[in-house]
Amino acid sequence: MARQAKIYFQDKLAGYLVEGDNGYLFNYDPVYLESNNPKPISLTIPISKHIYHSKVLFPFFDGLIPEGWLLNIGEKHWKLNPRDRFELLLNLCRDTIGAVSVYPMEEKNHG
């Protein structure tokens, strides 16, 4: 079964990231696209109705995953697999330093 994440830009739901058998898909939420002056989550993922596909986790999302001590905490305390980048993204990227945050699909809202 595919794992999914909601991607927020600042406090707005911007789109969805899906991990499937053939790699990863990202698409912007239609409501976000129609909002006033939507911003791209990354220069490498411009605003578009197009569904983006990548065989590996998009470098932009992979770059959100912390390294060093925070990654070690995730591995030790939450028993996260350091090779499962999507699991790390879902568990460690809710409160990122930048404008983009990631939430598991099951969670109805964030805050």
Biopython code that builds the backbone (N, CA, C, O; Angstrom):
import numpy as np
from Bio.PDB.StructureBuilder import StructureBuilder

atoms = [
    (1, "MET", "N", (0.835, -1.198, 0.000)),
    (1, "MET", "CA", (0.000, 0.000, 0.000)),
    (1, "MET", "C", (0.870, 1.249, 0.000)),
    (1, "MET", "O", (1.869, 1.325, 0.716)),
    (2, "ALA", "N", (0.487, 2.204, -0.793)),
    (2, "ALA", "CA", (1.257, 3.441, -0.918)),
    (2, "ALA", "C", (1.155, 4.268, 0.362)),
    (2, "ALA", "O", (0.100, 4.345, 0.992)),
    (3, "ARG", "N", (2.262, 4.874, 0.724)),
    (3, "ARG", "CA", (2.258, 5.801, 1.854)),
    (3, "ARG", "C", (2.110, 7.203, 1.298)),
    (3, "ARG", "O", (2.642, 7.528, 0.237)),
    (4, "GLN", "N", (1.376, 8.030, 2.032)),
    (4, "GLN", "CA", (1.095, 9.376, 1.549)),
    (4, "GLN", "C", (1.385, 10.408, 2.625)),
    (4, "GLN", "O", (1.303, 10.135, 3.822)),
    (5, "ALA", "N", (1.728, 11.602, 2.158)),
    (5, "ALA", "CA", (1.976, 12.715, 3.075)),
    (5, "ALA", "C", (1.313, 13.970, 2.533)),
    (5, "ALA", "O", (1.206, 14.175, 1.324)),
    (6, "LYS", "N", (0.871, 14.807, 3.472)),
    (6, "LYS", "CA", (0.351, 16.130, 3.118)),
    (6, "LYS", "C", (1.513, 17.110, 3.256)),
    (6, "LYS", "O", (2.235, 17.098, 4.252)),
    (7, "ILE", "N", (1.679, 17.946, 2.254)),
    (7, "ILE", "CA", (2.763, 18.914, 2.249)),
    (7, "ILE", "C", (2.166, 20.309, 2.448)),
    (7, "ILE", "O", (1.314, 20.757, 1.680)),
    (8, "TYR", "N", (2.631, 20.969, 3.485)),
    (8, "TYR", "CA", (2.155, 22.316, 3.784)),
    (8, "TYR", "C", (3.223, 23.339, 3.434)),
    (8, "TYR", "O", (4.410, 23.128, 3.680)),
    (9, "PHE", "N", (2.779, 24.461, 2.850)),
    (9, "PHE", "CA", (3.655, 25.609, 2.640)),
    (9, "PHE", "C", (3.148, 26.694, 3.575)),
    (9, "PHE", "O", (2.023, 27.172, 3.434)),
    (10, "GLN", "N", (3.977, 27.075, 4.523)),
    (10, "GLN", "CA", (3.556, 27.914, 5.634)),
    (10, "GLN", "C", (2.380, 27.193, 6.295)),
    (10, "GLN", "O", (2.571, 26.070, 6.762)),
    (11, "ASP", "N", (1.188, 27.764, 6.362)),
    (11, "ASP", "CA", (0.081, 27.060, 7.018)),
    (11, "ASP", "C", (-0.960, 26.552, 6.034)),
    (11, "ASP", "O", (-2.056, 26.159, 6.434)),
    (12, "LYS", "N", (-0.624, 26.557, 4.753)),
    (12, "LYS", "CA", (-1.599, 26.132, 3.746)),
    (12, "LYS", "C", (-1.241, 24.749, 3.212)),
    (12, "LYS", "O", (-0.075, 24.454, 2.950)),
    (13, "LEU", "N", (-2.261, 23.906, 3.054)),
    (13, "LEU", "CA", (-2.053, 22.612, 2.409)),
    (13, "LEU", "C", (-1.677, 22.876, 0.960)),
    (13, "LEU", "O", (-2.486, 23.397, 0.192)),
    (14, "ALA", "N", (-0.457, 22.520, 0.586)),
    (14, "ALA", "CA", (0.032, 22.822, -0.766)),
    (14, "ALA", "C", (-0.104, 21.635, -1.711)),
    (14, "ALA", "O", (-0.337, 21.813, -2.907)),
    (15, "GLY", "N", (0.042, 20.426, -1.179)),
    (15, "GLY", "CA", (-0.014, 19.280, -2.076)),
    (15, "GLY", "C", (0.175, 17.972, -1.349)),
    (15, "GLY", "O", (0.123, 17.897, -0.122)),
    (16, "TYR", "N", (0.399, 16.922, -2.159)),
    (16, "TYR", "CA", (0.476, 15.562, -1.631)),
    (16, "TYR", "C", (1.678, 14.841, -2.220)),
    (16, "TYR", "O", (1.958, 14.934, -3.416)),
    (17, "LEU", "N", (2.379, 14.124, -1.358)),
    (17, "LEU", "CA", (3.502, 13.302, -1.762)),
    (17, "LEU", "C", (3.113, 11.852, -1.529)),
    (17, "LEU", "O", (2.668, 11.491, -0.439)),
    (18, "VAL", "N", (3.280, 11.019, -2.554)),
    (18, "VAL", "CA", (2.885, 9.615, -2.475)),
    (18, "VAL", "C", (4.086, 8.740, -2.813)),
    (18, "VAL", "O", (4.787, 8.969, -3.798)),
    (19, "GLU", "N", (4.303, 7.736, -1.975)),
    (19, "GLU", "CA", (5.327, 6.740, -2.261)),
    (19, "GLU", "C", (4.620, 5.508, -2.809)),
    (19, "GLU", "O", (3.774, 4.924, -2.132)),
    (20, "GLY", "N", (4.960, 5.110, -4.029)),
    (20, "GLY", "CA", (4.333, 3.949, -4.650)),
    (20, "GLY", "C", (5.368, 2.941, -5.117)),
    (20, "GLY", "O", (6.560, 3.097, -4.855)),
    (21, "ASP", "N", (4.917, 1.924, -5.796)),
    (21, "ASP", "CA", (5.805, 0.866, -6.279)),
    (21, "ASP", "C", (6.815, 1.373, -7.305)),
    (21, "ASP", "O", (7.918, 0.835, -7.407)),
    (22, "ASN", "N", (6.447, 2.404, -8.065)),
    (22, "ASN", "CA", (7.322, 2.895, -9.131)),
    (22, "ASN", "C", (8.029, 4.193, -8.776)),
    (22, "ASN", "O", (8.509, 4.901, -9.661)),
    (23, "GLY", "N", (8.096, 4.510, -7.496)),
    (23, "GLY", "CA", (8.769, 5.735, -7.083)),
    (23, "GLY", "C", (7.828, 6.667, -6.348)),
    (23, "GLY", "O", (6.953, 6.228, -5.600)),
    (24, "TYR", "N", (8.017, 7.955, -6.569)),
    (24, "TYR", "CA", (7.302, 8.976, -5.815)),
    (24, "TYR", "C", (6.540, 9.904, -6.745)),
    (24, "TYR", "O", (6.984, 10.209, -7.852)),
    (25, "LEU", "N", (5.379, 10.345, -6.266)),
    (25, "LEU", "CA", (4.565, 11.311, -7.001)),
    (25, "LEU", "C", (4.311, 12.510, -6.105)),
    (25, "LEU", "O", (4.113, 12.359, -4.899)),
    (26, "PHE", "N", (4.316, 13.695, -6.689)),
    (26, "PHE", "CA", (3.903, 14.895, -5.967)),
    (26, "PHE", "C", (2.948, 15.666, -6.854)),
    (26, "PHE", "O", (3.192, 15.845, -8.047)),
    (27, "ASN", "N", (1.860, 16.118, -6.258)),
    (27, "ASN", "CA", (0.969, 17.024, -6.989)),
    (27, "ASN", "C", (0.467, 18.104, -6.040)),
    (27, "ASN", "O", (0.248, 17.881, -4.849)),
    (28, "TYR", "N", (0.295, 19.282, -6.625)),
    (28, "TYR", "CA", (-0.249, 20.401, -5.854)),
    (28, "TYR", "C", (-1.744, 20.201, -5.664)),
    (28, "TYR", "O", (-2.427, 19.665, -6.536)),
    (29, "ASP", "N", (-2.243, 20.637, -4.519)),
    (29, "ASP", "CA", (-3.671, 20.592, -4.222)),
    (29, "ASP", "C", (-4.395, 21.613, -5.103)),
    (29, "ASP", "O", (-3.947, 22.755, -5.212)),
    (30, "PRO", "N", (-5.523, 21.216, -5.740)),
    (30, "PRO", "CA", (-6.248, 22.142, -6.628)),
    (30, "PRO", "C", (-6.683, 23.438, -5.931)),
    (30, "PRO", "O", (-6.660, 24.506, -6.543)),
    (31, "VAL", "N", (-7.072, 23.351, -4.671)),
    (31, "VAL", "CA", (-7.475, 24.555, -3.928)),
    (31, "VAL", "C", (-6.276, 25.488, -3.754)),
    (31, "VAL", "O", (-6.405, 26.707, -3.870)),
    (32, "TYR", "N", (-5.115, 24.907, -3.475)),
    (32, "TYR", "CA", (-3.894, 25.710, -3.334)),
    (32, "TYR", "C", (-3.549, 26.392, -4.657)),
    (32, "TYR", "O", (-3.187, 27.568, -4.679)),
    (33, "LEU", "N", (-3.665, 25.640, -5.768)),
    (33, "LEU", "CA", (-3.358, 26.208, -7.081)),
    (33, "LEU", "C", (-4.249, 27.398, -7.414)),
    (33, "LEU", "O", (-3.818, 28.339, -8.081)),
    (34, "GLU", "N", (-5.492, 27.351, -6.944)),
    (34, "GLU", "CA", (-6.446, 28.423, -7.240)),
    (34, "GLU", "C", (-6.427, 29.544, -6.203)),
    (34, "GLU", "O", (-7.123, 30.548, -6.354)),
    (35, "SER", "N", (-5.631, 29.368, -5.153)),
    (35, "SER", "CA", (-5.565, 30.401, -4.123)),
    (35, "SER", "C", (-4.841, 31.637, -4.660)),
    (35, "SER", "O", (-4.256, 31.601, -5.743)),
    (36, "ASN", "N", (-4.886, 32.706, -3.910)),
    (36, "ASN", "CA", (-4.292, 33.964, -4.326)),
    (36, "ASN", "C", (-2.764, 33.853, -4.278)),
    (36, "ASN", "O", (-2.184, 33.719, -3.201)),
    (37, "ASN", "N", (-2.120, 33.910, -5.436)),
    (37, "ASN", "CA", (-0.662, 33.908, -5.544)),
    (37, "ASN", "C", (-0.004, 32.701, -4.866)),
    (37, "ASN", "O", (0.785, 32.882, -3.938)),
    (38, "PRO", "N", (-0.311, 31.475, -5.309)),
    (38, "PRO", "CA", (0.325, 30.299, -4.693)),
    (38, "PRO", "C", (1.826, 30.284, -4.962)),
    (38, "PRO", "O", (2.267, 30.628, -6.059)),
    (39, "LYS", "N", (2.598, 29.889, -3.975)),
    (39, "LYS", "CA", (4.052, 29.833, -4.086)),
    (39, "LYS", "C", (4.490, 28.381, -4.289)),
    (39, "LYS", "O", (3.907, 27.474, -3.696)),
    (40, "PRO", "N", (5.509, 28.154, -5.118)),
    (40, "PRO", "CA", (6.025, 26.799, -5.253)),
    (40, "PRO", "C", (6.709, 26.360, -3.953)),
    (40, "PRO", "O", (7.313, 27.179, -3.261)),
    (41, "ILE", "N", (6.613, 25.084, -3.629)),
    (41, "ILE", "CA", (7.295, 24.607, -2.422)),
    (41, "ILE", "C", (8.797, 24.565, -2.636)),
    (41, "ILE", "O", (9.570, 24.570, -1.678)),
    (42, "SER", "N", (9.210, 24.522, -3.907)),
    (42, "SER", "CA", (10.627, 24.446, -4.251)),
    (42, "SER", "C", (10.812, 24.953, -5.678)),
    (42, "SER", "O", (9.898, 24.858, -6.496)),
    (43, "LEU", "N", (11.980, 25.486, -5.973)),
    (43, "LEU", "CA", (12.271, 25.907, -7.345)),
    (43, "LEU", "C", (12.289, 24.711, -8.292)),
    (43, "LEU", "O", (12.044, 24.854, -9.490)),
    (44, "THR", "N", (12.581, 23.528, -7.743)),
    (44, "THR", "CA", (12.638, 22.316, -8.568)),
    (44, "THR", "C", (11.262, 21.690, -8.767)),
    (44, "THR", "O", (11.114, 20.753, -9.550)),
    (45, "ILE", "N", (10.251, 22.206, -8.059)),
    (45, "ILE", "CA", (8.870, 21.711, -8.189)),
    (45, "ILE", "C", (7.963, 22.923, -8.374)),
    (45, "ILE", "O", (7.233, 23.302, -7.458)),
    (46, "PRO", "N", (8.011, 23.541, -9.580)),
    (46, "PRO", "CA", (7.222, 24.760, -9.797)),
    (46, "PRO", "C", (5.714, 24.509, -9.749)),
    (46, "PRO", "O", (5.246, 23.383, -9.920)),
    (47, "ILE", "N", (4.976, 25.585, -9.512)),
    (47, "ILE", "CA", (3.508, 25.525, -9.502)),
    (47, "ILE", "C", (3.018, 24.960, -10.830)),
    (47, "ILE", "O", (3.379, 25.458, -11.896)),
    (48, "SER", "N", (2.195, 23.920, -10.759)),
    (48, "SER", "CA", (1.690, 23.274, -11.966)),
    (48, "SER", "C", (0.569, 22.314, -11.597)),
    (48, "SER", "O", (0.520, 21.806, -10.477)),
    (49, "LYS", "N", (-0.332, 22.069, -12.547)),
    (49, "LYS", "CA", (-1.347, 21.030, -12.359)),
    (49, "LYS", "C", (-0.768, 19.654, -12.678)),
    (49, "LYS", "O", (-1.396, 18.627, -12.421)),
    (50, "HIS", "N", (0.421, 19.650, -13.235)),
    (50, "HIS", "CA", (1.144, 18.446, -13.614)),
    (50, "HIS", "C", (1.485, 17.608, -12.375)),
    (50, "HIS", "O", (1.794, 18.162, -11.320)),
    (51, "ILE", "N", (1.430, 16.286, -12.497)),
    (51, "ILE", "CA", (1.875, 15.398, -11.414)),
    (51, "ILE", "C", (3.347, 15.111, -11.630)),
    (51, "ILE", "O", (3.746, 14.630, -12.690)),
    (52, "TYR", "N", (4.149, 15.406, -10.627)),
    (52, "TYR", "CA", (5.584, 15.172, -10.710)),
    (52, "TYR", "C", (5.887, 13.735, -10.302)),
    (52, "TYR", "O", (5.282, 13.210, -9.367)),
    (53, "HIS", "N", (6.822, 13.102, -11.003)),
    (53, "HIS", "CA", (7.211, 11.729, -10.700)),
    (53, "HIS", "C", (8.725, 11.648, -10.549)),
    (53, "HIS", "O", (9.466, 12.301, -11.284)),
    (54, "SER", "N", (9.175, 10.849, -9.598)),
    (54, "SER", "CA", (10.608, 10.627, -9.414)),
    (54, "SER", "C", (10.817, 9.188, -8.959)),
    (54, "SER", "O", (10.064, 8.675, -8.132)),
    (55, "LYS", "N", (11.844, 8.540, -9.503)),
    (55, "LYS", "CA", (12.140, 7.155, -9.100)),
    (55, "LYS", "C", (12.674, 7.096, -7.672)),
    (55, "LYS", "O", (12.493, 6.092, -6.982)),
    (56, "VAL", "N", (13.329, 8.162, -7.229)),
    (56, "VAL", "CA", (13.842, 8.265, -5.855)),
    (56, "VAL", "C", (13.116, 9.417, -5.170)),
    (56, "VAL", "O", (12.495, 10.247, -5.834)),
    (57, "LEU", "N", (13.194, 9.467, -3.862)),
    (57, "LEU", "CA", (12.568, 10.574, -3.137)),
    (57, "LEU", "C", (13.100, 11.890, -3.705)),
    (57, "LEU", "O", (14.311, 12.083, -3.811)),
    (58, "PHE", "N", (12.189, 12.788, -4.068)),
    (58, "PHE", "CA", (12.590, 14.072, -4.648)),
    (58, "PHE", "C", (13.706, 14.689, -3.799)),
    (58, "PHE", "O", (13.583, 14.741, -2.576)),
    (59, "PRO", "N", (14.788, 15.155, -4.423)),
    (59, "PRO", "CA", (15.890, 15.733, -3.649)),
    (59, "PRO", "C", (15.440, 16.835, -2.697)),
    (59, "PRO", "O", (15.983, 16.965, -1.599)),
    (60, "PHE", "N", (14.449, 17.633, -3.108)),
    (60, "PHE", "CA", (13.964, 18.690, -2.213)),
    (60, "PHE", "C", (13.454, 18.099, -0.900)),
    (60, "PHE", "O", (13.804, 18.585, 0.175)),
    (61, "PHE", "N", (12.626, 17.048, -0.981)),
    (61, "PHE", "CA", (12.081, 16.434, 0.234)),
    (61, "PHE", "C", (13.164, 15.723, 1.022)),
    (61, "PHE", "O", (13.188, 15.792, 2.251)),
    (62, "ASP", "N", (14.059, 15.040, 0.325)),
    (62, "ASP", "CA", (15.154, 14.359, 1.003)),
    (62, "ASP", "C", (16.003, 15.364, 1.796)),
    (62, "ASP", "O", (16.505, 15.060, 2.878)),
    (63, "GLY", "N", (16.146, 16.564, 1.228)),
    (63, "GLY", "CA", (16.920, 17.607, 1.886)),
    (63, "GLY", "C", (16.271, 18.160, 3.148)),
    (63, "GLY", "O", (16.940, 18.811, 3.951)),
    (64, "LEU", "N", (14.977, 17.911, 3.333)),
    (64, "LEU", "CA", (14.297, 18.365, 4.557)),
    (64, "LEU", "C", (14.635, 17.483, 5.757)),
    (64, "LEU", "O", (14.514, 17.910, 6.905)),
    (65, "ILE", "N", (15.061, 16.244, 5.480)),
    (65, "ILE", "CA", (15.329, 15.288, 6.559)),
    (65, "ILE", "C", (16.558, 15.746, 7.332)),
    (65, "ILE", "O", (17.607, 15.999, 6.739)),
    (66, "PRO", "N", (16.435, 15.852, 8.648)),
    (66, "PRO", "CA", (17.567, 16.334, 9.440)),
    (66, "PRO", "C", (18.709, 15.321, 9.462)),
    (66, "PRO", "O", (18.527, 14.136, 9.184)),
    (67, "GLU", "N", (19.859, 15.820, 9.794)),
    (67, "GLU", "CA", (21.024, 14.965, 9.953)),
    (67, "GLU", "C", (21.567, 15.145, 11.355)),
    (67, "GLU", "O", (21.096, 15.996, 12.110)),
    (68, "GLY", "N", (22.550, 14.349, 11.697)),
    (68, "GLY", "CA", (23.214, 14.510, 12.982)),
    (68, "GLY", "C", (22.357, 14.088, 14.160)),
    (68, "GLY", "O", (21.693, 13.052, 14.119)),
    (69, "TRP", "N", (22.376, 14.894, 15.211)),
    (69, "TRP", "CA", (21.753, 14.505, 16.472)),
    (69, "TRP", "C", (20.256, 14.269, 16.349)),
    (69, "TRP", "O", (19.733, 13.344, 16.970)),
    (70, "LEU", "N", (19.550, 15.084, 15.562)),
    (70, "LEU", "CA", (18.100, 14.909, 15.442)),
    (70, "LEU", "C", (17.766, 13.601, 14.727)),
    (70, "LEU", "O", (16.815, 12.912, 15.097)),
    (71, "LEU", "N", (18.544, 13.264, 13.711)),
    (71, "LEU", "CA", (18.359, 11.991, 13.031)),
    (71, "LEU", "C", (18.640, 10.839, 13.991)),
    (71, "LEU", "O", (17.927, 9.836, 13.987)),
    (72, "ASN", "N", (19.675, 10.980, 14.810)),
    (72, "ASN", "CA", (20.000, 9.943, 15.794)),
    (72, "ASN", "C", (18.869, 9.743, 16.796)),
    (72, "ASN", "O", (18.565, 8.611, 17.173)),
    (73, "ILE", "N", (18.249, 10.829, 17.227)),
    (73, "ILE", "CA", (17.105, 10.727, 18.138)),
    (73, "ILE", "C", (15.981, 9.943, 17.471)),
    (73, "ILE", "O", (15.386, 9.059, 18.087)),
    (74, "GLY", "N", (15.692, 10.267, 16.215)),
    (74, "GLY", "CA", (14.650, 9.554, 15.475)),
    (74, "GLY", "C", (14.926, 8.072, 15.377)),
    (74, "GLY", "O", (14.024, 7.249, 15.536)),
    (75, "GLU", "N", (16.177, 7.732, 15.115)),
    (75, "GLU", "CA", (16.539, 6.321, 14.962)),
    (75, "GLU", "C", (16.457, 5.584, 16.298)),
    (75, "GLU", "O", (15.958, 4.461, 16.363)),
    (76, "LYS", "N", (16.943, 6.213, 17.351)),
    (76, "LYS", "CA", (17.023, 5.522, 18.641)),
    (76, "LYS", "C", (15.682, 5.498, 19.394)),
    (76, "LYS", "O", (15.239, 4.447, 19.855)),
    (77, "HIS", "N", (15.050, 6.667, 19.509)),
    (77, "HIS", "CA", (13.854, 6.767, 20.348)),
    (77, "HIS", "C", (12.582, 6.335, 19.651)),
    (77, "HIS", "O", (11.670, 5.814, 20.292)),
    (78, "TRP", "N", (12.508, 6.546, 18.341)),
    (78, "TRP", "CA", (11.290, 6.188, 17.622)),
    (78, "TRP", "C", (11.484, 4.937, 16.779)),
    (78, "TRP", "O", (10.585, 4.523, 16.048)),
    (79, "LYS", "N", (12.682, 4.330, 16.891)),
    (79, "LYS", "CA", (12.985, 3.101, 16.148)),
    (79, "LYS", "C", (12.757, 3.263, 14.650)),
    (79, "LYS", "O", (12.225, 2.367, 13.995)),
    (80, "LEU", "N", (13.161, 4.408, 14.115)),
    (80, "LEU", "CA", (13.001, 4.657, 12.688)),
    (80, "LEU", "C", (14.153, 4.009, 11.929)),
    (80, "LEU", "O", (15.288, 3.977, 12.403)),
    (81, "ASN", "N", (13.845, 3.503, 10.763)),
    (81, "ASN", "CA", (14.856, 2.887, 9.909)),
    (81, "ASN", "C", (15.615, 3.992, 9.175)),
    (81, "ASN", "O", (15.005, 4.734, 8.405)),
    (82, "PRO", "N", (16.921, 4.123, 9.390)),
    (82, "PRO", "CA", (17.665, 5.214, 8.750)),
    (82, "PRO", "C", (17.690, 5.118, 7.227)),
    (82, "PRO", "O", (17.975, 6.111, 6.558)),
    (83, "ARG", "N", (17.399, 3.948, 6.667)),
    (83, "ARG", "CA", (17.382, 3.799, 5.208)),
    (83, "ARG", "C", (16.004, 4.067, 4.615)),
    (83, "ARG", "O", (15.859, 4.146, 3.395)),
    (84, "ASP", "N", (14.991, 4.208, 5.467)),
    (84, "ASP", "CA", (13.631, 4.486, 4.985)),
    (84, "ASP", "C", (13.420, 5.994, 4.998)),
    (84, "ASP", "O", (12.918, 6.553, 5.973)),
    (85, "ARG", "N", (13.808, 6.645, 3.905)),
    (85, "ARG", "CA", (13.787, 8.101, 3.851)),
    (85, "ARG", "C", (12.368, 8.662, 3.965)),
    (85, "ARG", "O", (12.163, 9.733, 4.536)),
    (86, "PHE", "N", (11.387, 7.932, 3.419)),
    (86, "PHE", "CA", (10.005, 8.417, 3.500)),
    (86, "PHE", "C", (9.520, 8.395, 4.945)),
    (86, "PHE", "O", (8.853, 9.330, 5.387)),
    (87, "GLU", "N", (9.848, 7.336, 5.684)),
    (87, "GLU", "CA", (9.476, 7.254, 7.105)),
    (87, "GLU", "C", (10.137, 8.381, 7.890)),
    (87, "GLU", "O", (9.505, 8.999, 8.747)),
    (88, "LEU", "N", (11.398, 8.647, 7.600)),
    (88, "LEU", "CA", (12.091, 9.746, 8.273)),
    (88, "LEU", "C", (11.426, 11.078, 7.949)),
    (88, "LEU", "O", (11.240, 11.919, 8.827)),
    (89, "LEU", "N", (11.070, 11.261, 6.679)),
    (89, "LEU", "CA", (10.397, 12.493, 6.262)),
    (89, "LEU", "C", (9.086, 12.678, 7.021)),
    (89, "LEU", "O", (8.797, 13.769, 7.512)),
    (90, "LEU", "N", (8.295, 11.609, 7.114)),
    (90, "LEU", "CA", (6.999, 11.692, 7.794)),
    (90, "LEU", "C", (7.142, 11.983, 9.282)),
    (90, "LEU", "O", (6.319, 12.695, 9.857)),
    (91, "ASN", "N", (8.175, 11.438, 9.904)),
    (91, "ASN", "CA", (8.297, 11.545, 11.350)),
    (91, "ASN", "C", (9.134, 12.720, 11.842)),
    (91, "ASN", "O", (8.963, 13.168, 12.976)),
    (92, "LEU", "N", (10.030, 13.219, 11.008)),
    (92, "LEU", "CA", (10.955, 14.245, 11.485)),
    (92, "LEU", "C", (10.780, 15.607, 10.819)),
    (92, "LEU", "O", (11.522, 16.537, 11.136)),
    (93, "CYS", "N", (9.822, 15.750, 9.908)),
    (93, "CYS", "CA", (9.733, 17.000, 9.135)),
    (93, "CYS", "C", (8.425, 17.760, 9.333)),
    (93, "CYS", "O", (7.955, 18.441, 8.422)),
    (94, "ARG", "N", (7.840, 17.644, 10.520)),
    (94, "ARG", "CA", (6.618, 18.410, 10.792)),
    (94, "ARG", "C", (6.938, 19.839, 11.168)),
    (94, "ARG", "O", (6.197, 20.756, 10.814)),
    (95, "ASP", "N", (8.013, 20.036, 11.870)),
    (95, "ASP", "CA", (8.405, 21.379, 12.297)),
    (95, "ASP", "C", (9.765, 21.713, 11.708)),
    (95, "ASP", "O", (10.775, 21.731, 12.412)),
    (96, "THR", "N", (9.779, 21.975, 10.414)),
    (96, "THR", "CA", (11.044, 22.292, 9.758)),
    (96, "THR", "C", (11.382, 23.762, 9.955)),
    (96, "THR", "O", (10.524, 24.558, 10.338)),
    (97, "ILE", "N", (12.618, 24.112, 9.696)),
    (97, "ILE", "CA", (13.060, 25.494, 9.829)),
    (97, "ILE", "C", (12.450, 26.361, 8.732)),
    (97, "ILE", "O", (12.150, 27.533, 8.955)),
    (98, "GLY", "N", (12.271, 25.785, 7.557)),
    (98, "GLY", "CA", (11.756, 26.541, 6.419)),
    (98, "GLY", "C", (10.245, 26.612, 6.393)),
    (98, "GLY", "O", (9.577, 26.363, 7.397)),
    (99, "ALA", "N", (9.715, 26.957, 5.230)),
    (99, "ALA", "CA", (8.275, 27.178, 5.067)),
    (99, "ALA", "C", (7.495, 25.888, 4.839)),
    (99, "ALA", "O", (6.273, 25.876, 4.983)),
    (100, "VAL", "N", (8.184, 24.799, 4.483)),
    (100, "VAL", "CA", (7.508, 23.558, 4.122)),
    (100, "VAL", "C", (7.526, 22.581, 5.286)),
    (100, "VAL", "O", (8.560, 22.381, 5.923)),
    (101, "SER", "N", (6.370, 21.968, 5.563)),
    (101, "SER", "CA", (6.294, 20.919, 6.574)),
    (101, "SER", "C", (5.522, 19.730, 6.017)),
    (101, "SER", "O", (4.744, 19.862, 5.072)),
    (102, "VAL", "N", (5.754, 18.568, 6.620)),
    (102, "VAL", "CA", (5.228, 17.306, 6.115)),
    (102, "VAL", "C", (4.440, 16.609, 7.224)),
    (102, "VAL", "O", (4.909, 16.496, 8.356)),
    (103, "TYR", "N", (3.244, 16.145, 6.883)),
    (103, "TYR", "CA", (2.398, 15.437, 7.846)),
    (103, "TYR", "C", (1.906, 14.136, 7.227)),
    (103, "TYR", "O", (1.589, 14.102, 6.037)),
    (104, "PRO", "N", (1.837, 13.058, 8.017)),
    (104, "PRO", "CA", (1.258, 11.824, 7.495)),
    (104, "PRO", "C", (-0.185, 12.043, 7.072)),
    (104, "PRO", "O", (-0.893, 12.853, 7.671)),
    (105, "MET", "N", (-0.618, 11.336, 6.059)),
    (105, "MET", "CA", (-1.958, 11.495, 5.504)),
    (105, "MET", "C", (-3.057, 11.253, 6.538)),
    (105, "MET", "O", (-4.110, 11.886, 6.465)),
    (106, "GLU", "N", (-2.837, 10.360, 7.491)),
    (106, "GLU", "CA", (-3.884, 10.016, 8.462)),
    (106, "GLU", "C", (-4.267, 11.193, 9.343)),
    (106, "GLU", "O", (-5.409, 11.283, 9.792)),
    (107, "GLU", "N", (-3.337, 12.086, 9.592)),
    (107, "GLU", "CA", (-3.624, 13.206, 10.491)),
    (107, "GLU", "C", (-4.514, 14.215, 9.783)),
    (107, "GLU", "O", (-4.173, 14.700, 8.704)),
    (108, "LYS", "N", (-5.649, 14.531, 10.384)),
    (108, "LYS", "CA", (-6.633, 15.408, 9.743)),
    (108, "LYS", "C", (-6.142, 16.852, 9.662)),
    (108, "LYS", "O", (-6.379, 17.533, 8.664)),
    (109, "ASN", "N", (-5.475, 17.310, 10.682)),
    (109, "ASN", "CA", (-4.950, 18.676, 10.609)),
    (109, "ASN", "C", (-3.683, 18.771, 11.424)),
    (109, "ASN", "O", (-3.322, 17.832, 12.134)),
    (110, "HIS", "N", (-3.024, 19.866, 11.329)),
    (110, "HIS", "CA", (-1.786, 20.060, 12.056)),
    (110, "HIS", "C", (-1.932, 21.264, 12.966)),
    (110, "HIS", "O", (-2.934, 21.978, 12.919)),
    (111, "GLY", "N", (-0.938, 21.478, 13.782)),
    (111, "GLY", "CA", (-1.012, 22.655, 14.603)),
    (111, "GLY", "C", (-0.333, 22.413, 15.861)),
    (111, "GLY", "O", (-0.279, 23.298, 16.714)),
]
sb = StructureBuilder()
sb.init_structure("model")
sb.init_model(0)
sb.init_chain("A")
sb.init_seg("    ")
for serial, (resi, resn, name, xyz) in enumerate(atoms, 1):
    if name == "N":
        sb.init_residue(resn, " ", resi, " ")
    sb.init_atom(name, np.array(xyz, "f"), 0.0, 1.0, " ", f" {name:<3s}", serial, name[0])
structure = sb.get_structure()
